[in-house]
Amino acid sequence: MLRLPAMRELRWRVRRLARRRPIYFSTVRCPLCGKRSRDQMPGNASVYFYRCMRCNELFTPLPGRCCVYCSYGDVPCPWSQQGKSQ
């Protein structure tokens, strides 16, 4: 049986590993009309173009950002969450 400090250490490691997993859903807000849509982000690619469902506007990432989700989403893309560069 594990001692109490060892169990706490084990729980801490499990929580730490759980936080490393990227979040794959983001709410994107259209910069033109303000419509919000919840989308699943691809884990292996960046999205450079996104079309709004309400106003049909095609928008691209802001300068210095890697993708549309990092620019207009509430959660950055999985690549940015893991600290990888593209």
C-alpha positions in Angstrom: 0.0 0.0 0.0 1.2 3.5 -0.8 1.9 6.0 1.9 -0.1 9.2 2.0 2.7 11.4 0.5 3.3 8.9 -2.3 -0.4 8.9 -3.1 -0.5 12.7 -3.3 2.6 12.7 -5.6 0.9 10.2 -7.8 -2.3 12.3 -8.0 -0.3 15.4 -8.8 1.4 13.6 -11.7 -1.9 12.4 -13.1 -3.4 15.9 -13.0 -0.2 17.3 -14.6 -0.4 14.8 -17.4 -4.1 15.5 -17.9 -3.4 19.2 -18.4 -0.9 18.5 -21.1 -3.5 17.1 -23.5 -4.7 19.8 -25.9 -8.3 21.0 -26.2 -9.7 20.3 -29.6 -12.9 22.5 -29.5 -12.9 26.2 -29.8 -15.6 28.9 -30.2 -14.7 31.1 -33.1 -16.2 34.6 -33.3 -16.6 36.3 -36.7 -14.8 39.7 -36.6 -17.4 41.2 -39.0 -20.8 40.2 -37.7 -20.0 38.7 -34.3 -21.6 35.3 -34.8 -20.0 32.6 -32.7 -19.7 29.0 -33.7 -18.3 26.0 -31.8 -15.9 24.0 -34.0 -13.6 21.1 -33.6 -10.0 22.0 -34.5 -7.8 19.7 -36.5 -4.9 18.3 -34.4 -2.5 18.0 -37.3 -3.0 21.1 -39.4 -3.6 24.9 -39.2 -6.7 26.5 -40.5 -5.8 29.6 -42.6 -9.2 30.4 -44.0 -12.6 30.3 -42.2 -16.0 31.2 -43.7 -18.7 32.7 -41.4 -22.0 30.9 -41.6 -24.1 34.1 -41.1 -22.4 36.8 -43.3 -20.5 34.4 -45.6 -17.3 36.4 -45.1 -14.0 34.6 -45.5 -11.4 35.6 -42.9 -7.8 34.8 -42.3 -5.5 34.9 -39.3 -4.3 38.2 -37.8 -0.6 39.1 -38.5 1.7 37.2 -36.2 -0.8 34.4 -35.5 -0.5 30.9 -36.9 -4.2 30.2 -37.6 -7.8 31.4 -37.4 -8.4 29.7 -34.1 -5.4 31.5 -32.4 -6.7 34.8 -33.8 -10.5 34.6 -33.3 -11.1 31.6 -31.1 -11.4 31.3 -27.3 -8.9 28.4 -27.2 -5.7 28.5 -29.3 -4.9 25.7 -31.7 -3.4 22.4 -30.5 0.0 23.3 -31.9 0.1 26.5 -29.8 -1.2 24.7 -26.7 1.7 22.2 -26.9 4.2 24.9 -27.6 5.2 23.7 -31.0 6.1 26.0 -33.8 4.9 25.5 -37.4 
